[in-house]
C-alpha cells in the first residue's frame, strides 16, 4: 500500500514535530532551526545537525514542507514553509490524546543514585557539581529567552517551566549538600524535608 504525497508519514518522529513547529513560528532554514534549537528547545528536546537536515529532506519528500533555494551571500540555503498537509500534521500532533513521552537522562542523578560507594566528601562534591550544572542551565535559559511577546506566550510559559524545574533542582542540591555535610542518615534527610 503506497502513501499518498499529501498523507503525513506514518513514522513522524519527534525531530519531525520539532521542525514542523519551528517552521510554523517562522524559523525557515536548517541553519536557523539549529540555532533556535540551541537557544530554546535543547533544554527539553534537543536535535543535532545529524537529525535536522535529514529530517528536512524527509519532510519535504513526504509533502509536509516545501523548500525553495535562496542563495544568501556565499552560502546556498534552502528556505522552507509548511504545506497544508504539514499544517494538518502539526495540528494533529499538538491535539492528539496519546500518552506524552517523558524521557530524562541525567548523568549527575544516575551517579547520585549509586553514590553509596563514595565517601561523604565525594558525595558532597558530586552534589555540588550537579548544582553547578543546573545553575549553568538556569543562566542559559535566562540568556536565551527573549522578552515576553503575546504571539509567543507558550514559549514564555515553557521558559517559566524550565526556570521552575532547574531552580527547584538547584535548591534541592543546596539542601542536600548541607545535609550530607552534617552526615545525616537518609531517614533524617527525608524527615527534615517533611516527607517522612
FENQUIUR-V833223 format. One record per residue. N is the residue number from 0. RES is the residue in one letter. PSI is psi in degrees with one decimal (* if undefined). Layout:
n=(N | N)
res=(RES | RES)
psi=(PSI | PSI)
This chain:
n=(0 | 1 | 2 | 3 | 4 | 5 | 6 | 7 | 8 | 9 | 10 | 11 | 12 | 13 | 14 | 15 | 16 | 17 | 18 | 19 | 20 | 21 | 22 | 23 | 24 | 25 | 26 | 27 | 28 | 29 | 30 | 31 | 32 | 33 | 34 | 35 | 36 | 37 | 38 | 39 | 40 | 41 | 42 | 43 | 44 | 45 | 46 | 47 | 48 | 49 | 50 | 51 | 52 | 53 | 54 | 55 | 56 | 57 | 58 | 59 | 60 | 61 | 62 | 63 | 64 | 65 | 66 | 67 | 68 | 69 | 70 | 71 | 72 | 73 | 74 | 75 | 76 | 77 | 78 | 79 | 80 | 81 | 82 | 83 | 84 | 85 | 86 | 87 | 88 | 89 | 90 | 91 | 92 | 93 | 94 | 95 | 96 | 97 | 98 | 99 | 100 | 101 | 102 | 103 | 104 | 105 | 106 | 107 | 108 | 109 | 110 | 111 | 112 | 113 | 114 | 115 | 116 | 117 | 118 | 119 | 120 | 121 | 122 | 123 | 124 | 125 | 126 | 127 | 128 | 129 | 130 | 131 | 132 | 133 | 134 | 135 | 136 | 137 | 138 | 139 | 140 | 141 | 142 | 143 | 144 | 145 | 146 | 147 | 148 | 149 | 150 | 151 | 152 | 153 | 154 | 155 | 156 | 157 | 158 | 159 | 160 | 161 | 162 | 163 | 164 | 165 | 166 | 167 | 168 | 169 | 170 | 171 | 172 | 173 | 174 | 175 | 176 | 177 | 178 | 179 | 180 | 181 | 182 | 183 | 184 | 185 | 186 | 187 | 188 | 189 | 190 | 191 | 192 | 193 | 194 | 195)
res=(X | X | X | X | X | X | X | X | X | X | X | X | X | X | X | X | X | X | X | X | X | X | X | X | X | X | X | X | X | X | X | X | X | X | X | X | X | X | X | X | X | X | X | X | X | X | X | X | X | X | X | X | X | X | X | X | X | X | X | X | X | X | X | X | X | X | X | X | X | X | X | X | X | X | X | X | X | X | X | X | X | X | X | X | X | X | X | X | X | X | X | X | X | X | X | X | X | X | X | X | X | X | X | X | X | X | X | X | X | X | X | X | X | X | X | X | X | X | X | X | X | X | X | X | X | X | X | X | X | X | X | X | X | X | X | X | X | X | X | X | X | X | X | X | X | X | X | X | X | X | X | X | X | X | X | X | X | X | X | X | X | X | X | X | X | X | X | X | X | X | X | X | X | X | X | X | X | X | X | X | X | X | X | X | X | X | X | X | X | X | X | X | X | X | X | X)
psi=(125.0 | 151.4 | 128.7 | 152.4 | -30.0 | 0.8 | 140.0 | 149.0 | 146.3 | -31.1 | 47.7 | 112.9 | 174.2 | -41.0 | -29.4 | -43.0 | -43.2 | -46.1 | -42.6 | -42.6 | -43.9 | -44.4 | -35.6 | -24.7 | 11.3 | 9.9 | 106.4 | -3.3 | 161.1 | -42.2 | -45.6 | -38.7 | -47.1 | -44.1 | -42.8 | -39.4 | -43.6 | -29.5 | -4.9 | -80.7 | -15.3 | -21.2 | -17.3 | -14.3 | 94.9 | 159.5 | 131.6 | 169.3 | -37.5 | -14.9 | -41.7 | -53.0 | -43.6 | -35.6 | -37.1 | -44.9 | -41.6 | -43.3 | -36.7 | -43.8 | -31.0 | -5.8 | 16.2 | -23.5 | 158.3 | 130.8 | 152.0 | 132.2 | 135.4 | 89.9 | 135.3 | 109.6 | -133.7 | -8.0 | 131.1 | 131.2 | 161.4 | 127.1 | 132.4 | 153.6 | 156.3 | 140.3 | 174.4 | -40.0 | -36.6 | -41.5 | -41.4 | -42.7 | -40.5 | -46.3 | -44.6 | -43.6 | -43.4 | -28.2 | -2.7 | 151.9 | 29.1 | 167.6 | 131.1 | 138.3 | 131.2 | 111.2 | 131.5 | 127.5 | 111.4 | 98.1 | -36.1 | -44.1 | -34.4 | -44.0 | -41.8 | -38.5 | -35.3 | 14.0 | -1.2 | -21.0 | -4.7 | 158.7 | 165.0 | -41.3 | -41.6 | -38.5 | -42.1 | -42.1 | -40.2 | -44.8 | -37.4 | -43.1 | -39.5 | -45.3 | -46.1 | -42.9 | -45.6 | -26.9 | -38.6 | -39.1 | -44.5 | -45.9 | -39.7 | -41.2 | -45.8 | -44.1 | -32.1 | -15.6 | 122.0 | 166.8 | 161.1 | 137.0 | 137.3 | -32.8 | -4.3 | 38.0 | -31.8 | -27.3 | -41.5 | -45.1 | -33.5 | -39.6 | -44.4 | -39.2 | -49.1 | -41.6 | -41.8 | -45.2 | -53.3 | -29.2 | -41.8 | -43.6 | -41.5 | -45.2 | -40.2 | -44.3 | -44.2 | -46.0 | -42.0 | -39.9 | -48.6 | -46.1 | -40.9 | -36.9 | -30.7 | -14.8 | 24.0 | 147.5 | 158.5 | -40.3 | -40.8 | -37.9 | -45.5 | -40.7 | -41.0 | -27.6 | -1.8 | 19.3 | -1.7 | *)
